[in-house]
Amino acid sequence: MRAGQALTQLVEFTDGFPDGDITWELLDGAGSPVTSGTVTPVPSAVSSVIAVAAVDNGIIEAGALSEPRELQWSYAVAGLLKSGRLRYRLDAFLPLGVSESGVRNKLGLETHELEDEAIDLVGAYSRFRDQVTAASLDDATGLAALKARDAVEAMAAMGQIPALQVKLASKQSSGTDQFQREKIDWNMIRGQLDQYIAEGIAAVNPDLSLVSSFGSLVQTIDRDDPVTGTAA
């Protein structure tokens, strides 16, 4: 989730109504407490909500792109301790206008086929930044910035392909997918994503003559078109 946003966590009383308050604690990536609190259940309620304020989800180390959090809670039912936890990640704002919808567009998928939560834009941005260097990426403007955006989204899309091949094939075999997904040319899609990545690297840092991507061999930036097979 984006850093600086509030979080609500539903706690369901599946084992009976609590004897007293629900106690909770939020931990940072080092396991140190960020904040804590208690929730008093409403009589006869079947659940309660823990609310973590936006300010408690807004602290990310300077220069970091993400930071883990863990929410822990516990309460007693008939004298027996019940507990739960939720682990999540705070993501910093990403520049370039990268988006989950851009990743889906490059894969030709709809939101219900690949939800935002499954797409790791932060990881893709971090890998691309490391490859082209942070200084070069910070200086990217205009067309170079647009190509960098496409490259980051392509990296995120590339990481989705192995799971998508299994997921979409499974839907097709069960008769739940009306789009004949087994006919997707994944090699062509990989080739196009590699092209986005190669062009992004060349635009941001022309000194880099080689680019490698997820599961692909090291390739030169001058490469054949993935669809026509002619020199790009």
Buried (B, 14 or more C-beta within 10 A) or exposed (E): EEBBEEBEBEBEBEEEBBBEBBBBBBBBBEEEEBBEBEBEBEEEEEEBEBEBEEEBBEEBEEEBBBBEBBBBBBBBBEEEEBEBEBEBBBBBEBBBEBBBEBBBEBBEBEEEBBEEEBBBBBBBBBBBBEBBBEEBBEEBEEEBBBBBBBBBBBBBBBBBBEEBBEBBBEBBEEEEBEBEBEEBEEEEBBBBBBBBBBBBBBBBBEEBEEBBBBEBEEBEBEBEEBEEEEEE
